[in-house]
C-alpha cells in the first residue's frame, strides 16, 4: 500500500513563510470548526513534504491545546493502478469509526478498503468525507505525491476537499509541478528559494562555509532545497575548507538525481538521443539541433519530453530554443549516456557548427568526441579559447583550457594551459575552481614563467578572499621575479600589491611600493607602462599629503588612459579623477569600467569597480545611487566568492542606513563589515564600518560617541596609523563632533589634512564642506561669512545632501544668535531635502531647530508613523500596498526573517495588531 511520509525534523524551514502562515491559519480555522484544503505544488525537492511535516507537527498539539488526529499517506507508482489503495493507506487508522456512518456509506467504504471495489456515484466520496468528520475532534489529512495516488482515491479525496467549510478537517495535498490539479482547490506554487533563504539553508547545514564554496553550492542548486541539502552533505573536508573545487552536479546517489533518472528512463529511446544533444551543448539553437538530428526527427522526438515537463521552449533573440526545465537534469542526461553515445553526439554537433563565431564550440565538441589525435585537438581548442577571450556561453574559456591541458602530453605546455584555465576561472568568479586547477600544477615540473603566473593568481585569490597582508607579500615576490623578464607585468603586480596595502590600511608599505616602482622607470617606456608608473606616483604623493606634486602624474594618467580600454586602466583613471576632485568624471569612467568588465565576462571585477565608484559618489551625496551600487556589489561579491569586497559593500550599506537614520540596520551591516575586516585584515573596511556607526551617532546627537569612535578607528594627525582615505572622508563628521564636545584644537588639526587636499582640487563639493568645517571652528563674528561662502560653493556643486547639512548648521547658528527669521529660511530648505531623501534623523534635527526658531512643524507622515525608522517606514508602506514578506525582502535586499522582525516592531510602535490595521493607518 502507499507508504506513510517519513517524518523529518521540523527545524527552520527557510523561504516558505507565506506557505507556513497559510497552513497554520487553516489549522486554527479547523480547531474553530471550519477547516479547508490546499494543494502544495512544486518541482521535486522544493519543500512540499517538509511543509506537510510542519503542518503535521503543529497539528500534533502542545501543552495548551489538544492535538489533531493526523492521517498521512504518500502515493507510490507501484500501487497507482490498485483502486482505493490510497484511501486504504490514509483511512486505515480510523477505520474503526465506520459504524458511525450511515449503513450504506459504511458498507460501500468497507468494500473499497477491503476489496478495492465500489459502485459509481456519491456514496463512496460522501462516506470518505463523513468518516473524516466522525473522529470527534479536528483532523489533518496529508496526501503526498498525489500524482502517484490511484485515480479513484484521488477523486474521492478531491471531492471531500471541496466540502470542508464548516467541518473541523484540513486536507493537504503535495503534487509535482507538472501535475494538473482541480481549479477549485487553493494551490500554493512552490518555486525556487530566493538567494537569502537558500543561503540560510546552507548556513544551517554547514556553518562557516567559505564564501566561494557557499556561492558555488547556491549556483548549482538554483534554489532547490533538496539539492542544497544533498550538495552540502556531499562535501568532503577539502571542499569544505576551500582547498578543492566544490561539486558542480548533484550527488549521483541522491534522491533528486534518482528521481530525475527515473523520470528520464520513461521516455522513448529516440527522445533520449535528442536530449543528449541538448545536454552536450547548453547553447544549442533549434536550427542547429535540427541540423544535427534531422528536422522532423528532432522536433518529433522532443514532444514526449515536452509533454512530460522535461524540456521547455525558451524564446531568444535568434529564435526559440529548447532547454531543460530543471537545469540539474542536464548532468543526469549526460551521465547516463554511454561514452560511445556521448562521443557520437559531440561528433554530430561538431559537424554542424561551422560559422566563425562557433569556432570554440566546434573545437570543444571535436575534443570531446576525440575526433582525431589528441595533440592537434588540444592545440585547436587552446587556440580557439585564446581567440574567444572572456566571452560568455558554452564552453566557458577556463573549461576549454582545462580540457586542452588534459589532452596535452608536453609538460610545459600542459602546465601553461592549466595556469590559463585557473586565470580564466578566477576572472569568471570561480575562486574554488581556480584553486583546484592551481593545485594540479603542484604535480608538474613548471617553468619560471608559469610559476610566476600561478603565484599571481594565488595573490589575487588572497587579495579578494584571504588576508590582505599575505596577498601583499605574494605580489611583492611575484613582482621581484618578473622585474627582469616582464617589466610591464611587474609594475602591474606592484599596483596590486599597493591595493593590498590600501585595503589593509598600511600607508607606509604603499609608499615603499611606489618608491620601488619609481626605481624601475625608463625614459623609453611604452604608454601603457608610463600610465602605471604615473598612477603609483600620483597616488603615493596624495597619501603623503603632497597634493600639488600629485596633480601632474594624476593628470598624465588621464591623458594616457584613452589609449587603453581595459577595466583596470579605466579604474585607475577614475581614481585619478577622484583625487583631482572631478567626481563626475570619476563616476563616468568607473561606469565604463563596469560595462567593459561585463562585456568581457569578467563579472568578478565589478564589485571592486563599484567600490571606487561609490567613493566618488560620496562627495556628490548620491546616496540612492550608492545604495543601489553597494547592493549590486555585495550580491556579485558573494556570488563570486569575494568576501573582502563584500565587506566593503556592507560598510557602504551601513553608511547609507546611517544617513537615512535607520540605526538598527546600520548596526547590523556595520557589525558584519567589521567582522569581515577582522578576519581578513581589512583596515579600510573596519574604518568604513566605524565611520557608518559614527555617522549614526552624529545624526542622533551623540557627539561624544561619534568623536570617540572616529578618533579610535582613524587616528588624527600626521605620523599616526590609521586608514588615511577613510580618515579624510570622515573628517567633516569628526570636526562637527569634536566642536560639539569642545575639542576645537583637535578638530583644527584633523581639518588640516582635508583642507590641503580639497584646496589642491577645484571641486566645489569638497571646498564647500571644508568651508563649512571652518565655519564651525570660526568665532561667531566670522562664522556667518564662512557659512555663506560654503553655500555659494554648494550651488556650484552636486551634493544636495551636504548642502542641506550646511543649511542645518547655518540655521542653527543663526537661531542661537537670535536671528530666527533668517534661520528659518535655511532650516526649511534643509528639512525639505532631508525629507525628500529619507534622512529621518537629520529631518528631526531640522524640525527641532525650526521649533526653536518659533515655528510649529508637523510631520508629513500619517499619525504615529513618525516613530518608525526609515526602513520600518519603507516596509510599512510596501506591506500596506499588499506585498508579502518575501516580496518586501526582495525589494529591500533583506531576508524574510528580518522583514518579519521589523513588522513586529512596527506593530508594537504603532499599537496595532494586523496588516489590515496597518493598511488603514497608512492610507
C-alpha positions in Angstrom: 0.0 0.0 0.0 1.1 3.6 -0.3 3.7 4.3 2.3 3.4 6.9 5.1 5.6 10.0 4.5 8.8 9.8 6.5 8.9 12.1 9.5 11.6 14.8 9.3 12.8 17.3 11.9 10.7 20.4 12.0 13.7 22.8 12.2 13.8 26.1 10.4 12.1 25.9 7.0 13.6 28.9 5.2 11.9 30.8 2.5 8.4 29.4 3.0 7.0 31.9 5.5 3.8 32.7 3.5 3.0 29.0 2.9 3.6 28.1 6.6 1.4 31.0 7.7 -1.4 29.9 5.4 -1.2 26.3 6.6 -1.3 27.4 10.3 -4.3 29.6 9.6 -6.1 26.5 8.1 -5.3 24.5 11.2 -6.5 27.3 13.5 -9.8 27.6 11.5 -10.3 23.8 11.8 -9.9 24.0 15.5 -12.7 26.5 15.4 -14.9 24.1 13.4 -14.3 25.3 9.8 -11.4 23.8 8.0 -10.4 23.7 4.4 -7.9 22.3 1.9 -4.9 23.3 -0.1 -2.5 21.8 -2.7 1.2 22.4 -2.4 2.6 22.1 -6.0 6.2 22.4 -7.0 9.2 20.7 -8.6 11.0 17.8 -6.9 12.8 18.9 -3.8 11.1 22.3 -3.4 9.8 21.5 0.1 6.3 20.1 -0.3 6.9 17.2 2.1 8.7 19.5 4.5 5.7 21.8 4.7 3.4 18.8 5.2 5.8 17.8 8.1 5.4 21.3 9.6 1.6 21.1 9.4 1.6 17.6 11.0 4.0 18.7 13.7 1.9 21.8 14.6 -1.3 19.7 14.4 0.0 17.2 17.0 -0.8 19.7 19.8 1.1 21.4 22.6 0.7 21.8 26.3 -2.2 24.2 25.9 -4.3 22.6 23.2 -5.4 19.1 22.2 -3.9 17.8 19.0 -5.5 16.8 15.7 -6.0 13.2 14.5 -3.2 13.2 11.9 -3.5 10.9 8.9 -0.8 10.7 6.3 -0.2 8.8 3.0 2.3 9.1 0.1 1.3 7.9 -3.3 3.6 5.4 -5.0 3.9 4.4 -8.6 3.8 0.7 -7.7 0.2 1.0 -6.4 -1.1 3.7 -8.7 -3.2 1.0 -10.6 -4.7 -0.5 -7.4 -8.1 1.0 -6.9 -8.5 2.6 -3.5 -5.0 1.8 -2.3 -4.6 5.4 -1.4 -7.7 5.5 0.7 -6.7 2.3 2.4 -3.3 3.9 3.4 -4.9 7.1 4.6 -8.1 5.9 6.4 -7.0 2.6 7.9 -6.1 4.3 11.3 -9.7 5.5 11.7 -11.5 2.5 10.1 -12.9 1.6 13.5 -15.2 4.7 13.1 -17.0 3.2 10.2 -20.0 2.1 12.3 -20.7 5.8 12.9 -21.6 6.3 9.3 -24.9 5.6 7.6 -25.1 1.9 6.9 -25.0 2.3 3.1 -21.9 4.5 3.3 -20.1 2.3 5.8 -20.7 -0.8 3.6 -19.5 1.0 0.4 -16.3 2.3 2.1 -15.6 -1.0 3.7 -15.8 -2.8 0.3 -13.5 -0.2 -1.2 -10.9 -0.5 1.6 -11.1 -4.3 1.8 -11.8 -5.4 -1.8 -10.7 -2.3 -3.9 -14.2 -2.1 -5.4 -17.0 0.4 -5.2 -20.0 1.4 -7.2 -20.2 4.7 -9.1 -22.0 7.7 -7.6 -21.8 9.8 -4.5 -22.0 7.1 -1.8 -18.2 6.4 -1.6 -17.0 10.1 -1.7 -19.6 11.1 0.8 -18.5 8.2 3.1 -14.9 9.4 2.9 -16.0 13.0 3.9 -18.2 11.7 6.7 -15.5 9.4 8.1 -13.0 12.3 8.3 -15.6 14.2 10.4 -16.5 11.3 12.6 -13.4 11.3 14.9 -14.9 13.6 17.5 -12.1 16.2 17.1 -10.1 18.1 14.4 -8.5 16.1 11.7 -5.4 16.8 9.5 -5.1 14.5 6.4 -1.8 14.9 4.4 -1.6 13.2 1.0 1.9 13.5 -0.5 2.9 12.7 -4.1 -0.8 12.8 -5.1 0.2 12.3 -8.7 1.0 8.7 -7.9 -2.2 8.0 -6.0 -4.7 5.7 -7.7 -7.3 7.7 -9.6 -10.4 6.6 -7.6 -8.8 7.5 -4.3 -7.6 10.9 -5.7 -11.1 11.8 -7.0 -12.8 10.8 -3.7 -10.3 12.9 -1.7 -10.7 15.9 -4.0 -14.5 15.5 -3.6 -14.0 15.8 0.2 -11.6 18.7 -0.1 -14.2 20.8 -1.8 -16.7 20.4 1.1 -14.7 21.1 4.3 -16.2 24.5 5.1 -17.9 24.2 8.5 -16.0 20.9 9.2 -13.1 20.5 11.7 -10.9 19.0 8.9 -7.9 20.1 6.9 -6.9 18.1 3.8 -3.5 18.9 2.3 -2.0 17.6 -0.9 1.5 17.6 -2.3 1.9 17.5 -6.1 4.7 17.8 -8.6 4.7 21.0 -10.7 3.7 19.2 -13.9 0.5 17.7 -12.4 -2.9 19.1 -13.4 -5.0 19.7 -10.2 -8.6 20.9 -9.7 -9.1 24.6 -10.2 -11.4 24.9 -7.2 -9.0 23.9 -4.5 -6.4 26.5 -3.4 -3.0 25.9 -4.8 0.4 27.2 -3.4 3.0 27.1 -6.1 6.5 26.4 -4.6 9.2 27.9 -6.7 12.9 28.1 -6.1 14.1 29.7 -2.9 15.4 33.3 -3.1 19.1 33.8 -2.6 18.7 34.8 1.1 16.7 31.8 2.0 18.9 29.4 0.1 21.9 30.8 1.8 20.4 30.3 5.2 19.7 26.6 4.3 23.4 26.1 3.5 24.4 28.0 6.7 22.3 25.7 8.8 23.7 22.6 7.2 27.4 23.7 7.0 28.1 26.7 9.3 31.1 28.8 8.5 31.5 27.5 4.9 33.9 29.7 2.8 32.0 32.3 0.8 33.1 31.0 -2.6 32.1 27.4 -1.7 28.8 28.6 -0.4 28.2 30.6 -3.6 29.1 27.6 -5.8 26.5 25.4 -4.0 23.9 28.1 -4.4 24.6 28.3 -8.2 24.5 24.6 -8.6 21.3 24.1 -6.6 19.4 27.0 -8.1 17.2 27.5 -5.1 16.1 23.9 -4.8 16.1 23.0 -1.0 16.6 19.3 -1.5 19.5 19.9 -3.9 21.1 22.3 -1.4 20.9 19.6 1.3 22.3 16.9 -0.8 25.1 19.1 -2.1 26.0 20.3 1.4 26.1 16.8 2.8 28.3 15.6 -0.1 31.1 18.0 0.6 34.4 16.5 1.5 36.9 18.0 4.0 39.0 19.6 1.2 35.9 21.1 -0.4 34.6 22.5 3.0 38.0 24.2 3.6 38.1 25.6 0.0 41.2 23.6 -1.0 39.3 21.6 -3.6 36.6 22.7 -6.0 33.0 22.2 -4.8 30.7 19.9 -6.6 29.1 21.2 -9.8 26.4 18.5 -10.2 24.1 16.7 -7.9 25.3 13.7 -6.0 24.6 10.6 -8.1 23.3 8.6 -5.2 21.0 11.3 -4.0 17.2 11.3 -4.1 17.0 14.1 -6.6 19.4 12.5 -9.1 17.5 9.2 -8.8 14.2 11.0 -9.3 15.4 12.7 -12.4 16.9 9.4 -13.7 13.6 7.6 -13.2 11.7 10.3 -15.0 14.1 10.2 -17.9 14.0 6.4 -18.1 10.3 6.5 -19.1 11.0 8.5 -22.3 11.4 6.8 -25.7 14.9 6.0 -26.9 14.7 8.5 -29.8 13.8 11.2 -27.3 16.8 10.3 -25.1 19.1 10.7 -28.1 17.9 14.2 -28.8 18.0 15.1 -25.1 21.7 14.1 -25.1 22.4 16.6 -27.9 20.8 19.3 -25.7 22.8 18.1 -22.7 26.1 18.2 -24.6 25.6 21.9 -25.6 23.6 24.3 -23.4 23.7 26.9 -26.1 22.1 24.7 -28.8 19.8 26.6 -31.1 16.8 24.8 -32.5 18.2 25.2 -36.1 21.5 23.6 -35.1 19.6 20.9 -33.2 17.5 20.1 -36.2 20.6 20.0 -38.5 22.3 17.6 -36.1 19.4 15.2 -35.6 17.2 15.9 -38.7 14.4 18.5 -38.5 11.5 16.1 -38.3 13.3 13.6 -36.1 14.4 16.2 -33.6 11.2 18.1 -33.1 9.0 14.9 -33.1 11.4 13.1 -30.7 11.2 16.1 -28.2 7.4 16.0 -28.0 7.3 13.3 -25.2 9.9 15.3 -23.2 8.0 18.5 -23.6 4.7 16.8 -22.6 6.4 15.3 -19.5 7.8 18.7 -18.5 11.4 17.7 -19.0 12.1 20.4 -21.6 10.5 23.8 -22.4 10.8 26.2 -25.3 12.8 29.3 -24.4 12.4 32.4 -26.5 15.6 34.2 -27.6 16.9 36.9 -29.9 17.9 34.2 -32.5 14.6 32.4 -32.2 13.2 29.8 -29.8 15.3 27.0 -28.5 14.7 24.1 -26.1 16.2 23.8 -22.6 15.7 21.6 -19.6 13.0 22.8 -17.3 15.1 21.8 -14.3 18.8 22.7 -15.1 20.2 20.0 -12.9 18.6 17.4 -15.2 21.2 18.2 -17.9 24.0 16.5 -16.0 21.8 13.4 -15.4 21.1 13.0 -19.1 24.8 13.3 -20.0 26.0 11.0 -17.2 23.5 8.2 -18.0 24.6 8.0 -21.7 27.4 5.6 -22.6 30.8 7.0 -23.6 30.2 5.9 -27.2 26.8 7.7 -27.3 28.4 10.9 -25.9 31.2 10.9 -28.5 28.6 10.4 -31.3 26.6 13.3 -30.0 29.6 15.6 -29.9 30.7 14.5 -33.4 27.2 15.3 -34.8 27.4 18.8 -33.2 30.9 19.5 -34.4 29.8 18.7 -37.9 27.1 21.3 -38.0 28.9 24.1 -36.1 30.8 25.8 -39.0 30.5 29.5 -38.5 33.4 31.6 -37.4 31.6 32.7 -34.2 31.1 28.9 -33.4 34.9 28.1 -33.6 35.3 27.5 -29.8 32.1 25.3 -29.6 33.2 23.3 -32.6 36.7 22.7 -31.2 35.2 21.7 -27.8 32.9 19.1 -29.4 35.7 17.7 -31.6 37.9 17.4 -28.5 35.0 15.7 -26.6 34.4 13.3 -29.4 38.2 12.5 -29.7 37.8 13.2 -33.4 41.5 12.9 -34.2 44.9 12.8 -32.5 44.9 14.3 -29.0 47.7 16.8 -29.6 46.2 18.6 -32.6 42.8 18.6 -30.9 44.3 20.2 -27.8 46.1 22.9 -29.9 42.9 23.7 -31.8 40.9 24.0 -28.5 43.5 26.2 -26.8 43.8 28.4 -29.9 40.0 28.8 -30.1 39.8 29.6 -26.3 42.5 32.2 -26.6 40.7 33.9 -29.6 37.4 33.8 -27.7 38.8 36.0 -24.9 36.4 36.0 -22.0 33.2 35.7 -23.9 30.2 34.1 -22.3 28.4 31.0 -23.4 29.5 27.3 -23.8 32.1 26.3 -23.2 33.5 28.8 -20.7 37.1 29.5 -21.7 38.5 28.2 -18.4 36.9 24.8 -19.1 38.3 24.8 -22.7 41.8 25.4 -21.4 41.4 22.7 -18.8 40.3 20.2 -21.4 43.1 21.3 -23.7 45.6 20.6 -20.8 44.1 17.2 -20.3 44.8 16.3 -23.9 48.3 17.8 -23.8 51.3 15.4 -23.3 54.1 18.0 -23.1 54.6 19.1 -19.5 55.4 22.8 -20.0 52.5 23.3 -22.4 50.2 21.3 -20.2 51.2 23.5 -17.2 50.7 26.7 -19.1 47.2 25.7 -20.2 46.3 24.7 -16.6 47.5 28.2 -15.5 45.5 29.8 -18.2 42.4 27.8 -17.1 43.0 28.9 -13.5 43.3 32.6 -14.5 40.1 32.4 -16.6 38.2 30.6 -13.7 39.3 33.4 -11.4 38.1 36.1 -13.8 34.8 34.2 -14.1 34.2 34.4 -10.4 35.1 30.8 -9.6 37.9 31.0 -7.0 37.4 27.4 -5.8 37.8 26.1 -9.3 40.9 28.3 -9.8 42.5 27.0 -6.6 41.7 23.4 -7.7 43.4 24.0 -11.0 46.5 25.6 -9.3 46.8 22.5 -7.1 47.1 20.3 -10.2 50.2 22.3 -11.1 52.0 21.1 -8.0 52.5 17.6 -9.5 54.1 19.1 -12.6 57.6 20.4 -13.4 56.9 24.0 -14.4 58.9 26.9 -15.9 59.6 30.1 -14.0 57.1 31.9 -16.3 54.3 29.5 -15.4 55.2 29.6 -11.7 55.0 33.4 -11.8 51.6 33.2 -13.4 50.4 30.7 -10.8 51.7 32.9 -7.9 50.0 35.9 -9.4 46.7 34.1 -9.4 47.2 32.9 -5.8 47.9 36.5 -4.9 44.7 37.6 -6.5 42.8 34.9 -4.7 44.3 36.0 -1.4 43.6 39.7 -2.1 39.9 39.2 -2.7 39.2 36.3 -0.3 42.0 36.0 2.2 44.4 38.1 4.2 45.4 41.3 2.6 48.8 41.2 4.3 49.6 37.8 2.8 48.4 38.9 -0.6 50.8 41.9 -0.5 53.7 39.5 0.3 52.7 37.3 -2.6 52.5 40.2 -5.0 55.9 41.6 -3.9 57.6 38.3 -4.5 56.0 37.9 -7.9 57.0 41.5 -8.9 60.6 40.8 -8.0 60.7 37.6 -10.0 59.2 39.4 -13.0 61.3 42.6 -12.9 64.0 41.3 -15.3 61.7 39.3 -17.6 58.5 41.3 -17.9 58.7 44.8 -16.6 55.1 45.7 -17.6 53.7 42.8 -15.8 55.9 43.5 -12.8 54.6 47.1 -12.5 51.0 45.8 -12.8 51.7 43.4 -9.9 53.2 46.3 -7.9 49.9 48.1 -8.3 48.1 45.0 -7.0 50.5 45.0 -4.0 49.6 48.6 -3.5 45.9 47.8 -3.5 46.5 45.1 -0.8 48.3 47.8 1.3 45.4 50.2 0.7 42.8 47.7 1.9 44.9 46.8 4.9 45.4 50.5 5.8 49.2 50.2 5.6 50.2 53.6 4.2 53.9 53.1 4.9 54.0 50.0 2.7 52.1 51.7 -0.1 54.8 54.4 -0.2 57.5 51.8 -0.2 55.9 50.1 -3.2 55.7 53.4 -5.1 59.4 54.0 -4.4 60.3 50.6 -5.8 58.2 51.3 -8.9 59.9 54.7 -9.4 63.3 53.0 -9.4 62.2 50.8 -12.3 61.2 53.7 -14.7 62.9 54.2 -18.0 62.5 57.1 -20.4 61.5 54.9 -23.3 58.7 53.1 -21.5 55.6 52.5 -23.7 52.5 54.5 -22.9 50.8 51.6 -21.0 53.8 51.2 -18.7 54.1 55.0 -18.3 50.5 55.2 -17.2 51.1 52.6 -14.4 54.1 54.5 -13.1 52.3 57.8 -13.1 49.3 56.2 -11.3 51.6 54.9 -8.5 53.5 58.2 -8.3 50.3 60.3 -8.1 48.5 58.2 -5.5 51.6 57.9 -3.3 52.1 61.7 -3.4 48.5 62.2 -2.4 48.9 59.8 0.5 51.9 61.8 1.6 49.9 65.0 1.6 52.0 66.4 -1.4 48.9 67.2 -3.4 50.5 69.7 -5.8 53.1 67.2 -6.6 50.4 64.6 -7.2 48.5 66.7 -9.7 50.9 66.3 -12.6 51.2 62.5 -12.6 47.4 62.1 -12.0 46.6 64.3 -15.0 49.1 62.3 -17.0 47.1 59.2 -16.1 44.0 60.8 -17.6 45.9 61.8 -20.8 47.2 58.2 -21.3 44.0 56.4 -20.3 42.2 56.8 -23.7 44.9 54.6 -25.3 43.6 51.6 -23.4 40.2 50.1 -22.8 40.7 47.6 -20.1 38.7 47.8 -16.8 41.9 48.2 -14.8 43.0 51.3 -16.7 39.6 52.8 -16.6 39.5 52.3 -12.8 43.0 53.9 -12.4 41.8 56.9 -14.5 38.7 57.1 -12.3 40.8 57.1 -9.1 43.0 59.8 -10.7 39.9 61.9 -11.4 38.6 61.5 -7.9 41.9 62.5 -6.4 41.9 65.6 -8.6 38.4 66.5 -7.4 36.5 65.6 -10.6 33.9 63.2 -9.2 31.5 63.3 -12.1 34.3 62.2 -14.5 35.4 59.5 -12.0 31.8 58.1 -11.9 31.7 58.1 -15.7 35.0 56.3 -16.0 34.0 53.7 -13.4 30.7 53.1 -15.2 32.7 52.4 -18.4 34.9 50.0 -16.4 31.8 48.1 -15.2 30.4 47.9 -18.8 33.8 46.7 -20.1 34.1 44.1 -17.4 30.7 42.8 -18.2 31.3 42.7 -21.9 34.4 40.7 -21.3 32.7 38.2 -19.0 34.8 39.4 -16.0 31.9 39.9 -13.6 34.2 39.1 -10.7 36.0 42.5 -11.1 32.7 44.5 -11.0 32.5 44.7 -7.1 35.9 46.4 -6.9 35.0 48.9 -9.6 31.7 49.7 -7.8 33.7 50.3 -4.6 35.7 53.0 -6.3 32.6 54.5 -7.9 30.9 54.8 -4.6 33.9 56.7 -3.1 33.4 59.3 -5.8 29.6 59.3 -5.3 30.1 60.0 -1.5 31.3 63.6 -2.3 28.3 64.3 -4.5 25.8 62.9 -1.9 24.1 60.4 -4.3 23.0 58.1 -1.5 20.3 56.4 -3.5 22.9 55.5 -6.2 25.4 54.5 -3.6 22.8 52.1 -2.1 22.0 50.6 -5.5 25.6 50.1 -6.4 26.5 48.7 -3.0 23.6 46.2 -3.2 24.8 45.0 -6.6 28.4 44.9 -5.5 27.5 42.9 -2.4 25.5 40.4 -4.4 28.2 39.9 -7.0 31.0 39.7 -4.4 29.0 37.0 -2.5 28.3 35.1 -5.8 31.9 35.3 -6.9 33.3 34.3 -3.5 35.0 37.6 -2.7 34.4 38.3 1.0 36.8 41.2 1.1 34.8 43.1 -1.5 31.6 42.0 0.3 32.9 43.6 3.5 33.4 47.0 1.7 29.9 47.0 0.3 28.4 46.0 3.6 30.2 49.0 5.0 28.8 51.3 2.4 25.3 50.0 3.0 25.8 50.6 6.7 26.7 54.2 5.9 23.6 54.8 3.7 21.4 53.3 6.5 23.0 55.8 8.9 22.3 58.7 6.6 18.7 57.5 6.5 18.5 57.4 10.2 18.0 53.6 10.4 20.3 52.8 13.3 19.2 49.2 13.6 20.1 48.3 10.0 23.3 50.4 10.2 24.4 48.5 13.3 23.7 45.1 11.7 25.5 45.9 8.5 28.4 47.6 10.2 28.9 44.7 12.5 29.1 42.3 9.5 31.6 44.6 7.8 33.8 44.9 10.9 33.7 41.1 11.5 34.9 40.5 7.9 37.6 43.2 8.4 38.9 41.5 11.5 39.1 38.1 9.8 40.8 39.3 6.6 43.0 42.2 7.8 40.9 44.9 6.1 41.7 48.2 7.7 39.7 50.1 5.1 36.6 48.1 5.8 36.9 48.4 9.6 37.3 52.2 9.3 34.3 52.3 7.0 32.1 50.3 9.4 33.0 52.6 12.3 32.5 55.7 10.2 29.0 54.5 9.5 28.3 54.0 13.2 29.8 57.4 14.0 27.6 59.0 11.3 24.6 57.4 13.1 25.8 58.8 16.4 26.2 62.2 15.0 22.7 62.2 13.4 21.3 61.2 16.8 23.1 63.9 18.7 25.6 61.5 20.4 28.6 63.8 19.6 31.0 62.4 22.2 30.4 58.8 21.0 30.9 59.9 17.3 34.2 61.7 18.1 35.5 58.8 20.2 34.7 56.2 17.5 36.3 58.2 14.7 39.3 59.1 16.9 39.9 55.4 17.7 39.5 53.9 14.2 41.1 56.6 12.0 43.6 58.4 14.3 44.1 62.1 13.6 47.3 63.9 12.9 50.5 63.4 10.9 52.5 60.3 11.7 49.7 58.3 13.2 48.5 55.0 12.0 45.1 54.5 10.5 43.4 54.4 7.1 44.2 57.7 5.5 41.4 57.7 2.9 38.7 56.9 5.4 40.2 59.5 7.8 39.9 62.2 5.1 36.4 61.1 4.1 35.2 61.1 7.8 36.9 64.4 8.7 33.7 66.6 8.3 31.9 64.3 10.8 34.8 64.3 13.2 35.2 68.1 13.1 31.5 68.6 13.8 31.5 66.1 16.7 34.8 67.5 18.1 33.5 71.1 18.0 30.3 70.0 19.8 32.3 68.3 22.6 34.7 71.3 22.9 37.7 69.7 21.3 38.3 72.5 18.9 42.1 72.2 18.7 41.8 68.5 17.8 39.2 69.4 15.2 41.6 72.0 13.7 44.4 69.5 13.4 42.1 67.0 11.7 40.9 69.6 9.3 44.4 70.4 8.0 44.7 67.1 6.0 41.3 67.6 4.3 42.0 71.3 3.8 45.2 70.6 1.9 43.6 68.0 -0.3 40.4 70.0 -1.1 42.5 73.1 -1.7 44.5 71.3 -4.3 41.3 70.4 -6.3 38.7 72.6 -7.9 35.8 70.5 -6.5 33.1 72.9 -5.2 31.6 70.0 -3.2 34.9 69.4 -1.3 35.6 73.1 -0.9 32.1 73.7 0.4 32.4 71.0 3.1 35.8 72.3 4.1 34.5 75.9 4.3 31.6 74.6 6.5 34.1 73.0 8.8 36.0 76.3 9.1 32.7 78.0 9.9 32.1 75.6 12.7 35.6 76.5 14.1 35.2 80.2 13.5 34.4 82.9 16.0 30.7 84.0 16.0 31.5 87.1 14.0 33.3 85.2 11.2 31.1 82.1 11.1 28.2 83.7 9.1 30.5 84.8 6.3 32.0 81.3 6.0 28.6 79.6 6.0 27.5 81.9 3.2 30.7 81.1 1.3 30.1 77.4 1.8 26.5 77.7 0.5 27.8 79.6 -2.6 30.2 76.7 -3.3 27.4 74.2 -2.8 25.4 75.9 -5.5 28.2 75.2 -7.9 28.4 71.5 -6.9 26.2 68.5 -7.0 25.5 67.3 -3.4 22.1 68.3 -2.2 22.5 66.3 1.0 25.7 68.2 2.0 24.0 71.5 1.1 21.2 70.6 3.5 23.7 69.7 6.2 25.4 73.1 5.8 21.9 74.8 5.8 21.0 73.0 9.0 24.3 74.1 10.8 24.0 77.6 9.5 20.3 77.8 10.5 21.2 76.5 14.0 23.9 79.1 14.4 21.6 81.9 13.3 19.0 80.8 15.7 21.5 80.7 18.6 22.5 84.3 17.5 18.8 85.3 18.0 18.0 85.7 14.3 15.1 83.3 14.0 13.7 84.7 10.8 17.0 84.3 8.9 17.4 80.8 10.4 14.0 79.6 9.3 14.8 80.2 5.6 17.8 77.8 5.7 16.1 75.3 8.1 13.1 74.9 5.8 15.4 74.2 2.8 17.3 71.6 4.8 14.1 70.0 6.1 12.7 69.7 2.5 15.9 68.0 1.3 16.2 65.6 4.3 12.5 64.5 3.9 12.9 64.0 0.2 16.0 61.9 0.7 14.6 59.9 3.6 17.2 61.2 6.1 14.9 60.8 9.1 17.3 61.8 11.9 18.5 64.9 10.1 15.0 65.8 9.4 14.2 65.5 13.1 17.1 67.9 13.9 15.8 70.4 11.3 12.3 70.3 12.8 13.7 70.7 16.3 15.6 73.8 15.1 12.6 75.2 13.4 10.6 74.8 16.6 13.3 76.5 18.5 13.1 79.3 15.9 9.4 79.8 16.8 7.7 77.8 14.1 5.4 74.8 14.7 6.4 72.0 12.3 4.2 68.9 11.6 5.4 65.7 10.1 4.1 64.7 6.7 3.7 61.1 7.7 0.4 59.6 8.8 -0.4 59.6 12.5 2.2 58.0 14.7 4.3 56.8 11.8 7.0 59.3 12.6 8.0 56.8 15.4 9.3 54.4 12.7 12.8 54.3 11.3 13.3 54.9 7.6 13.5 51.2 6.8 10.5 50.4 9.0 8.5 53.2 7.2 9.5 51.7 3.8 8.4 48.2 4.9 5.2 49.6 6.3 4.4 51.3 3.0 5.2 48.3 0.9 3.2 45.9 3.2 0.3 48.3 3.1 0.3 48.1 -0.7 -0.3 44.3 -0.3 3.2 42.9 -0.6 4.2 39.6 1.2 7.2 39.3 3.5 9.1 37.7 0.7 8.3 40.4 -1.8 9.3 43.1 0.7 12.6 41.2 1.3 13.4 41.0 -2.4 12.6 44.8 -2.9 14.8 45.9 0.1 17.5 43.2 -0.1 16.7 41.8 3.3 15.8 38.4 4.5 12.1 37.5 5.1 13.0 36.8 8.7 14.4 40.3 9.0 11.2 41.7 7.5 9.1 39.7 9.9 11.2 41.1 12.8 10.7 44.7 11.5 7.0 44.1 11.2 6.7 43.0 14.8 8.5 46.2 15.9 6.3 48.3 13.5 3.1 46.8 15.0 4.4 47.5 18.6 5.4 51.1 17.8 2.0 51.8 16.1 0.0 49.9 18.7 -1.7 47.8 16.0 -2.2 44.0 15.6 -2.7 43.2 12.0 -1.9 44.1 8.4 -5.5 45.3 8.0 -4.9 47.9 10.6 -1.6 48.9 9.0 -3.3 49.4 5.6 -6.0 51.6 7.3 -3.3 53.7 9.1 -1.0 54.2 6.1 -3.9 55.2 3.9 
